[in-house]
Amino acid sequence: QNEPTLLVGETGCGKTTVIQRLASLSGHELVVQNLSLQTDSTDLLGGYRPLEIRHIARRVYTDFVELFVTSFSKSQNAQFLDYVTA
């Protein structure tokens, strides 16, 4: 009873509309995946995206400085903060 279903048919014949209505009437959540011959596994699972480490490092640095200055005197540790900024 809890099996995935694949509907196949011509474009525009009402497959999605009928299932959306059934889900609405029965109070079930519906997840629609429109597939075609061009559908790739990355469409369903996601893919890798290039990421530059400096974007992550900048956030870690900013979080560190914010936490540091809430815990320690900024003026007394100016030399240290200048060092980690360089």
Secondary structure, 3 states (H helix, E strand, C coil): CCCCCCCCCCCCCCHHHHHHHHHHHHCCCCCCCCCCCCCCHHHHHCCCCCCCHHHHHHHHHHHHHHHHHHHCCCCCCHHHHHHHHC
